Amino acid sequence: MKKLLILLVILPQITWAKSNTEKIGDFLTFAIPAVAYGSTFYMDDAEGREEFYWVYGTTMVSTVALKYTIRAKRPDNDDRDSFPSGHTSSAMSGATFIHKRYGFEYAIAAYIGAVYTGYSRIQVNRHHTRDVVAGALLGAVSAWYFTTPYENLRIEPVLDGEYKGVQVKYRF
């Protein structure tokens, strides 16, 4: 059921796109955060999943709030929802989450995709450069704030009444 709902949201946007540049940017807008979220399942990382909810939720709520507060006109004069770029904030939040949680080497492709998403929004005349930069910053700052690095090995002190010691946890 969830897969069907996701397809119903994503497919119309991609099929309405006029150019391949726009189609790829639309796809990456959803694909990058989906990979970030999916990675929390692959890594069996419940803590990361909770952090992702905060990252993506904060990013999207902030993006929508700014769009409807600032009411900046798009370059194509279609409407007044230009600032900031929601496509870019979505993609960059996913890429930065992967970077901060699992490491830069896993986020390289996601960053390339997020940058391409921003480029596509300017190229198809839906956003100004400032909109894309603001969206990227919004997504990155949100992810950087809410995400902690994933660590397989944790060593923690334990102080419980008469017992004092060290607890070692390792995730396989």
Secondary structure as the mmCIF struct_conf table of DSSP 4:
data_model
#
loop_
_struct_conf.conf_type_id
_struct_conf.id
_struct_conf.beg_label_comp_id
_struct_conf.beg_label_asym_id
_struct_conf.beg_label_seq_id
_struct_conf.end_label_comp_id
_struct_conf.end_label_asym_id
_struct_conf.end_label_seq_id
HELX_RH_AL_P HELX_RH_AL_P1 LYS A 2 TRP A 16
BEND BEND1 LYS A 18 SER A 19
HELX_RH_AL_P HELX_RH_AL_P2 ASN A 20 TYR A 42
TURN_TY1_P TURN_TY1_P1 MET A 43 ASP A 44
HELX_RH_AL_P HELX_RH_AL_P3 ALA A 46 ILE A 70
HELX_LH_PP_P HELX_LH_PP_P1 ALA A 72 ARG A 74
TURN_TY1_P TURN_TY1_P2 PRO A 75 ASP A 76
BEND BEND2 ASP A 78 ASP A 78
BEND BEND3 ARG A 80 ARG A 80
BEND BEND4 PHE A 83 PRO A 84
HELX_RH_AL_P HELX_RH_AL_P4 GLY A 86 TYR A 102
HELX_RH_AL_P HELX_RH_AL_P5 PHE A 104 GLN A 123
TURN_TY1_P TURN_TY1_P3 VAL A 124 ASN A 125
BEND BEND5 ARG A 126 ARG A 126
HELX_RH_AL_P HELX_RH_AL_P6 THR A 129 PHE A 146
BEND BEND6 ASN A 152 ASN A 152
STRN STRN1 LEU A 153 ASP A 160
TURN_TY1_P TURN_TY1_P4 GLY A 161 GLU A 162
STRN STRN2 TYR A 163 TYR A 170
#
